[in-house]
């Protein structure tokens, strides 16, 4: 599974395990964080993955400056993890269905199950019931239902 996680999360899964990597993605995925050379007890990393895993992660990112001081990593972008991958697959599925691709082929292209594609297609058909929208999405103006 660590090979399926994007970038840095895959690296973290290899060094501390899948559960801590996913916990980090859930807590700070999609944002930039700083990883200190040594995390204090009340640091978000220790609170998220525990002392041992946090120490291992800090060791992984720790460098020695030319002056001989230990330094951590700043502005490390943590990927969203599986939830981000799933959202990307759903967006691709929606694009394929909007383009008129069959549910089976859209599922294949998006990397999701056929059942997910059939459900999405059914929901989209139900949502498009011929009723006008009360509010226009792009302008925020009231619509009278005429097009």
Secondary structure, DSSP 8 states (H G I E B T S, - for coil): -TTTS-HHHHHHHHHH-HHHHHHHHHHHTTSEEEE-SS--TTSHHHHHH-HHHHHHHHHHH-EE-TTS-EE-EEEEE---THHHHHHHHHHHHHHHHHTT--HHHHHHHHTS-HHHHHHHHHHHHHH-SS---SB-TTT--B--S--
